[in-house]
Amino acid sequence: MEKEAIMATLENYASAYCEKDIDALMKVFVDSEDISLIGTGGDELCGGRDAVMKVFLRNFEEATAKQFEWHWSHIVVSGDCAVVAITLTIHLEYQGEDLKVPVRWTVALKKDHGRWAWLHRHASSAASGQDEGAAYPKDH
């Protein structure tokens, strides 16, 4: 039951992101300044509602997401806290082209007034210079 409710927050995020609905997107997070985000962009490191919102608004200007396709996931619940580790593909339109962007997320959540809400989201891409089965990227 808890894991389904937590996964529903990811669906709510995806829906709001695809609709470019910043208000609905921010409702996925805890209603507090104590939220943070790390994105795949080098400058996407921020804390606080305004800074997180600015990252999303920039993303909305640059591309239009069409679908979030979920893959492997692992959800851990400990009392009123939870962590989601998940891989996904974001289908989007960028500069007139359809792209599929593979991403890895970690989401930290807490139960806030009876609902699961996000405290932090970290997004990353797999290291492209790293061979499968290797712990570190290759030297060049």
C-alpha positions as CSV (number, residue, x, y, z in Angstrom):
1,M,0.0,0.0,0.0
2,E,2.7,2.5,0.9
3,K,4.8,1.6,-2.1
4,E,1.9,2.1,-4.4
5,A,1.2,5.5,-2.9
6,I,4.9,6.4,-3.3
7,M,4.9,5.3,-6.9
8,A,1.8,7.4,-7.5
9,T,3.9,10.5,-6.6
10,L,6.2,9.6,-9.5
11,E,3.2,9.3,-11.8
12,N,1.9,12.7,-10.5
13,Y,5.3,14.2,-11.2
14,A,5.4,12.8,-14.7
15,S,1.9,14.0,-15.6
16,A,2.6,17.5,-14.3
17,Y,6.0,17.6,-16.1
18,C,4.5,16.5,-19.4
19,E,1.7,19.1,-19.0
20,K,4.2,21.8,-18.0
21,D,2.1,22.5,-15.0
22,I,4.5,24.0,-12.5
23,D,1.9,24.3,-9.7
24,A,1.0,20.6,-9.9
25,L,4.7,19.7,-10.2
26,M,5.7,21.6,-7.1
27,K,2.8,20.0,-5.1
28,V,4.7,16.7,-5.4
29,F,7.3,18.2,-3.1
30,V,6.9,18.9,0.6
31,D,5.4,22.4,1.2
32,S,8.6,23.8,2.6
33,E,11.8,25.6,1.6
34,D,13.6,22.4,2.7
35,I,13.6,20.8,-0.7
36,S,16.5,20.2,-3.1
37,L,17.2,19.0,-6.6
38,I,20.2,17.7,-8.5
39,G,19.7,17.4,-12.2
40,T,21.8,16.1,-15.1
41,G,23.0,19.6,-16.1
42,G,26.2,20.8,-14.5
43,D,24.5,23.8,-13.0
44,E,21.4,21.9,-11.8
45,L,22.2,21.9,-8.1
46,C,19.8,23.8,-5.9
47,G,17.8,24.0,-2.7
48,G,14.7,25.9,-1.9
49,R,11.3,26.2,-3.7
50,D,12.2,29.1,-6.0
51,A,15.5,27.6,-7.2
52,V,13.9,24.2,-7.8
53,M,11.0,25.9,-9.7
54,K,13.5,27.8,-11.9
55,V,15.1,24.6,-13.0
56,F,11.8,23.1,-14.0
57,L,10.7,26.3,-15.8
58,R,14.0,26.2,-17.8
59,N,13.4,22.6,-18.7
60,F,9.9,23.4,-19.9
61,E,11.2,26.2,-22.2
62,E,13.8,23.9,-23.8
63,A,11.8,20.8,-24.4
64,T,8.4,19.1,-24.2
65,A,8.2,15.8,-22.4
66,K,5.6,13.4,-23.9
67,Q,6.0,10.3,-21.6
68,F,7.9,8.9,-18.7
69,E,8.6,5.2,-19.2
70,W,9.5,3.5,-15.8
71,H,12.0,0.6,-15.7
72,W,13.8,-1.0,-12.8
73,S,12.9,0.3,-9.4
74,H,13.6,-0.2,-5.7
75,I,11.5,1.4,-3.0
76,V,12.5,1.4,0.7
77,V,10.1,2.6,3.4
78,S,11.3,3.2,6.9
79,G,8.6,4.7,9.1
80,D,7.6,8.1,7.7
81,C,10.6,8.2,5.3
82,A,11.2,6.5,2.0
83,V,13.8,6.3,-0.8
84,V,13.0,5.5,-4.4
85,A,15.8,4.4,-6.8
86,I,14.4,4.1,-10.3
87,T,15.5,4.1,-13.9
88,L,13.4,5.6,-16.6
89,T,13.3,6.9,-20.2
90,I,11.9,10.3,-20.8
91,H,10.3,10.7,-24.3
92,L,10.5,14.3,-25.3
93,E,10.5,16.7,-28.2
94,Y,13.7,18.9,-28.3
95,Q,14.4,21.3,-31.1
96,G,11.9,19.6,-33.4
97,E,13.3,16.1,-32.8
98,D,11.9,13.2,-30.8
99,L,14.4,12.0,-28.2
100,K,14.5,9.2,-25.7
101,V,16.6,10.2,-22.7
102,P,17.6,7.4,-20.3
103,V,17.8,8.7,-16.7
104,R,18.5,7.4,-13.2
105,W,16.7,8.9,-10.3
106,T,16.9,8.8,-6.5
107,V,13.9,10.4,-4.7
108,A,13.8,11.0,-1.0
109,L,10.3,11.3,0.5
110,K,8.6,11.8,3.8
111,K,5.0,11.4,5.0
112,D,3.7,15.0,5.2
113,H,0.2,15.5,6.6
114,G,-0.8,12.0,5.6
115,R,0.6,12.0,2.1
116,W,4.0,11.1,0.6
117,A,5.9,14.1,-0.6
118,W,9.3,14.6,-2.1
119,L,12.2,16.2,-0.2
120,H,14.9,15.7,-2.8
121,R,15.3,14.4,-6.4
122,H,18.6,13.4,-7.9
123,A,18.9,12.6,-11.6
124,S,21.9,11.2,-13.4
125,S,22.9,9.5,-16.6
126,A,25.0,6.4,-16.8
127,A,28.7,7.0,-17.5
128,S,29.1,6.7,-21.2
129,G,32.8,5.9,-21.1
130,Q,32.5,3.0,-18.7
131,D,32.4,-0.5,-19.9
132,E,29.8,-2.9,-18.6
133,G,31.2,-4.7,-15.6
134,A,33.8,-2.1,-15.0
135,A,33.8,0.0,-11.8
136,Y,35.3,3.1,-13.4
137,P,35.4,4.9,-16.8
138,K,38.2,4.0,-19.2
139,D,41.3,6.2,-19.4
140,H,41.7,8.1,-22.6
